Amino acid sequence: MGAMLLGSCGQKQETPSASSQDTAQVSVSDTAKAVTSDTPNSQTANEIRQFVSNTYTEVFAAYTQEHLNEGNGPDRSVFDKKFLSKRLQKAINSEEMIDCDYWVHAQDFTTPVFDIKDVHATDEKSGYADIEIRVFGPDSNEPSYSRVQVKIEDGKWKIDDFQYKNDNGQYVGW
């Protein structure tokens, strides 16, 4: 039996032990509702889905590799500069954040995986994606849910806010 820890920013989880056969591969699932061509903003929703999928695939691969190397986690500033809006970077750097990693929505992790559950385009330059995150691999018991608000900044998609699903099922900010 593994040690108990604060896994998903307030949820107690059991830490599974990693096997020596773990690799830095990331499990990705996309069960988001299909967007049809007659849906308003369907192209934008598809762009958001692709951006979020590519972003989390890259970030979680680094987290998994760091776990396999027995490190404390990758340098988040690299991902922050690449994927976060200037507004969110400034907010993260100027505010005292809770003791929780906003990328994995947890304090601890092994081999995080994600599943895009829903994508919504607010307009041609903004929207959000709802993501299920399992920080201890695809078979871990307790997922957490994150909503990433995105927008176009300097011609590229950027994450403008991280939200989490509270006990009432509502997405709220950190």
Backbone hydrogen bonds in HBPLUS format (Angstrom, degrees):
<---DONOR---> <-ACCEPTOR-->    atom                        ^
c    i                          cat <-CA-CA->   ^        H-A-AA   ^      H-
h    n   atom  resd res      DA  || num        DHA   H-A  angle D-A-AA Bond
n    s   type  num  typ     dist DA aas  dist angle  dist       angle   num
A0015-THR N   A0003-ALA O   2.97 MM  12  5.47 163.4  2.00 152.4 157.9     1
A0005-LEU N   A0013-GLN O   3.12 MM   8  5.74 152.1  2.21 157.6 166.1     2
A0013-GLN N   A0005-LEU O   3.06 MM   8  5.74 159.4  2.11 156.6 162.8     3
A0007-GLY N   A0011-GLN O   2.85 MM   4  5.66 136.2  2.04 162.8 168.1     4
A0022-ASP N   A0019-SER O   3.25 MM   3  5.70 168.5  2.26 115.8 116.5     5
A0029-SER N   A0114-PHE O   3.28 MM  85  6.62 148.3  2.39 145.8 152.8     6
A0116-ILE N   A0029-SER O   3.04 MM  87  6.53 145.9  2.16 153.6 151.6     7
A0031-THR N   A0116-ILE O   3.05 MM  85  6.02 127.3  2.34 146.2 160.3     8
A0039-THR N   A0036-THR O   3.07 MM   3  5.47 165.1  2.09 115.5 119.9     9
A0042-SER N   A0039-THR O   3.10 MM   3  5.31 138.1  2.29 143.4 134.4    10
A0045-ALA N   A0041-ASN O   2.88 MM   4  6.16 160.2  1.92 155.9 161.7    11
A0046-ASN N   A0042-SER O   2.95 MM   4  6.17 155.2  2.01 146.8 153.2    12
A0047-GLU N   A0043-GLN O   2.94 MM   4  6.22 151.8  2.02 146.1 154.2    13
A0048-ILE N   A0044-THR O   2.87 MM   4  6.16 156.5  1.93 152.6 159.1    14
A0049-ARG N   A0045-ALA O   2.93 MM   4  6.15 164.5  1.95 149.6 153.6    15
A0050-GLN N   A0046-ASN O   2.98 MM   4  6.18 162.1  2.01 147.5 152.0    16
A0051-PHE N   A0047-GLU O   2.91 MM   4  6.09 162.3  1.94 150.5 155.5    17
A0052-VAL N   A0048-ILE O   2.89 MM   4  6.06 173.4  1.89 161.9 163.1    18
A0053-SER N   A0049-ARG O   2.91 MM   4  5.99 163.5  1.94 149.4 154.7    19
A0054-ASN N   A0050-GLN O   2.91 MM   4  6.00 168.5  1.92 150.6 154.2    20
A0055-THR N   A0051-PHE O   2.86 MM   4  5.94 160.5  1.90 149.7 156.0    21
A0056-TYR N   A0052-VAL O   2.94 MM   4  6.04 177.1  1.94 155.6 156.2    22
A0057-THR N   A0053-SER O   2.95 MM   4  5.95 150.1  2.04 144.0 153.0    23
A0058-GLU N   A0054-ASN O   3.10 MM   4  6.24 162.6  2.13 146.1 149.9    24
A0059-VAL N   A0055-THR O   2.93 MM   4  6.16 168.9  1.94 157.3 160.8    25
A0060-PHE N   A0056-TYR O   2.87 MM   4  5.70 165.9  1.89 142.7 147.6    26
A0061-ALA N   A0057-THR O   3.06 MM   4  6.02 145.7  2.18 137.5 146.5    27
A0062-ALA N   A0058-GLU O   3.24 MM   4  6.47 153.8  2.31 143.3 149.3    28
A0063-TYR N   A0059-VAL O   3.02 MM   4  6.39 152.9  2.10 147.1 155.3    29
A0064-THR N   A0060-PHE O   2.87 MM   4  6.01 162.3  1.91 147.3 151.8    30
A0065-GLN N   A0061-ALA O   2.95 MM   4  6.12 161.4  1.99 145.7 151.0    31
A0066-GLU N   A0062-ALA O   2.92 MM   4  6.05 155.7  1.98 144.7 151.6    32
A0067-HIS N   A0063-TYR O   2.94 MM   4  6.21 152.0  2.02 146.6 154.1    33
A0068-LEU N   A0064-THR O   2.95 MM   4  6.26 159.9  1.99 151.8 156.9    34
A0069-ASN N   A0065-GLN O   2.95 MM   4  6.18 139.3  2.12 142.3 153.5    35
A0071-GLY N   A0066-GLU O   2.80 MM   5  5.12 172.0  1.80 157.4 154.9    36
A0070-GLU N   A0067-HIS O   2.87 MM   3  4.87 155.9  1.93 107.1 112.3    37
A0078-VAL N   A0075-ASP O   3.23 MM   3  6.02 151.6  2.32 119.6 124.9    38
A0079-PHE N   A0076-ARG O   2.98 MM   3  5.34 116.0  2.41 107.1 121.6    39
A0080-ASP N   A0076-ARG O   2.79 MM   4  6.01 160.0  1.83 157.8 164.7    40
A0081-LYS N   A0077-SER O   3.00 MM   4  6.03 166.2  2.02 144.3 146.5    41
A0082-LYS N   A0078-VAL O   3.28 MM   4  6.39 150.7  2.37 135.8 143.9    42
A0083-PHE N   A0079-PHE O   2.77 MM   4  5.72 164.2  1.79 158.7 161.5    43
A0084-LEU N   A0080-ASP O   2.95 MM   4  5.02 153.0  2.02 133.8 138.8    44
A0159-ILE N   A0083-PHE O   2.75 MM  76  6.08 168.4  1.77 158.9 160.9    45
A0085-SER N   A0159-ILE O   2.80 MM  74  5.71 159.7  1.84 151.4 147.1    46
A0089-GLN N   A0085-SER O   2.97 MM   4  6.23 162.5  2.00 154.0 159.2    47
A0090-LYS N   A0086-LYS O   2.97 MM   4  6.13 161.0  2.01 148.2 153.1    48
A0091-ALA N   A0087-ARG O   2.97 MM   4  6.23 157.6  2.02 146.3 152.8    49
A0092-ILE N   A0088-LEU O   2.87 MM   4  6.05 163.4  1.90 153.6 157.7    50
A0093-ASN N   A0089-GLN O   2.95 MM   4  6.12 157.6  2.00 148.4 154.6    51
A0094-SER N   A0090-LYS O   2.92 MM   4  5.97 135.1  2.12 144.5 156.1    52
A0095-GLU N   A0091-ALA O   3.01 MM   4  5.86 140.9  2.17 147.3 153.6    53
A0100-CYS N   A0098-ILE O   2.62 MM   2  5.42 131.7  1.84 114.5  98.0    54
A0101-ASP N   A0106-ALA O   2.79 MM   5  5.38 166.6  1.81 139.3 141.3    55
A0105-HIS N   A0101-ASP O   2.67 MM   4  5.37 126.2  1.95 148.9 166.3    56
A0110-THR N   A0135-VAL O   2.92 MM  25  6.24 166.6  1.94 161.0 156.7    57
A0113-VAL N   A0134-ARG O   2.95 MM  21  5.37 150.3  2.04 136.8 145.9    58
A0134-ARG N   A0113-VAL O   2.98 MM  21  5.37 166.6  2.00 150.1 153.4    59
A0115-ASP N   A0132-GLU O   2.89 MM  17  5.09 140.6  2.05 143.7 152.8    60
A0132-GLU N   A0115-ASP O   2.87 MM  17  5.09 167.7  1.88 148.3 151.4    61
A0117-LYS N   A0130-ASP O   2.72 MM  13  5.42 154.0  1.79 151.0 158.8    62
A0118-ASP N   A0130-ASP O   3.41 MM  12  5.09 153.5  2.48 131.2 132.2    63
A0130-ASP N   A0118-ASP O   2.80 MM  12  5.09 159.5  1.84 143.8 150.6    64
A0120-HIS N   A0128-TYR O   2.86 MM   8  5.40 166.1  1.88 162.8 163.9    65
A0128-TYR N   A0120-HIS O   2.82 MM   8  5.40 153.0  1.89 152.1 161.0    66
A0122-THR N   A0126-SER O   2.87 MM   4  5.50 134.8  2.07 118.8 131.7    67
A0123-ASP N   A0126-SER O   3.32 MM   3  5.55 164.8  2.34 137.1 136.8    68
A0152-ILE N   A0125-LYS O   2.90 MM  27  5.16 142.1  2.05 144.7 144.2    69
A0127-GLY N   A0150-VAL O   3.08 MM  23  5.45 149.8  2.18 144.9 143.0    70
A0150-VAL N   A0127-GLY O   2.85 MM  23  5.45 171.6  1.86 145.2 148.0    71
A0129-ALA N   A0148-VAL O   3.06 MM  19  5.47 146.9  2.18 138.7 148.5    72
A0148-VAL N   A0129-ALA O   2.95 MM  19  5.47 161.9  1.98 158.0 160.3    73
A0131-ILE N   A0146-SER O   2.71 MM  15  5.19 169.6  1.72 165.2 168.7    74
A0146-SER N   A0131-ILE O   2.85 MM  15  5.19 163.5  1.88 153.4 158.9    75
A0133-ILE N   A0144-SER O   2.79 MM  11  5.25 169.7  1.80 156.4 159.0    76
A0144-SER N   A0133-ILE O   2.88 MM  11  5.25 158.6  1.92 149.0 155.9    77
A0140-SER N   A0137-GLY O   3.21 MM   3  5.66 169.4  2.23 118.4 120.4    78
A0165-LYS N   A0145-TYR O   3.08 MM  20  5.47 148.3  2.19 146.7 145.4    79
A0147-ARG N   A0163-GLN O   2.94 MM  16  5.00 157.5  2.00 124.9 131.6    80
A0163-GLN N   A0147-ARG O   2.85 MM  16  5.00 144.2  1.98 148.2 157.2    81
A0149-GLN N   A0161-ASP O   2.90 MM  12  4.98 157.9  1.95 142.3 149.0    82
A0160-ASP N   A0149-GLN O   2.62 MM  11  5.38 163.1  1.65 146.6 152.6    83
A0151-LYS N   A0158-LYS O   2.94 MM   7  5.56 152.5  2.02 154.1 163.1    84
A0158-LYS N   A0151-LYS O   2.84 MM   7  5.56 148.0  1.95 155.5 165.6    85
A0153-GLU N   A0156-LYS O   2.76 MM   3  5.37 165.4  1.78 153.0 155.0    86
A0156-LYS N   A0153-GLU O   3.03 MM   3  5.37 165.5  2.05 114.5 119.3    87
A0164-TYR N   A0172-VAL O   2.89 MM   8  5.59 156.0  1.95 160.1 160.1    88
A0172-VAL N   A0164-TYR O   2.90 MM   8  5.59 159.0  1.94 154.8 156.4    89
A0166-ASN N   A0170-GLN O   2.83 MM   4  5.54 166.7  1.85 155.1 153.6    90
A0169-GLY N   A0166-ASN O   2.92 MM   3  5.35 162.2  1.95 118.8 121.9    91
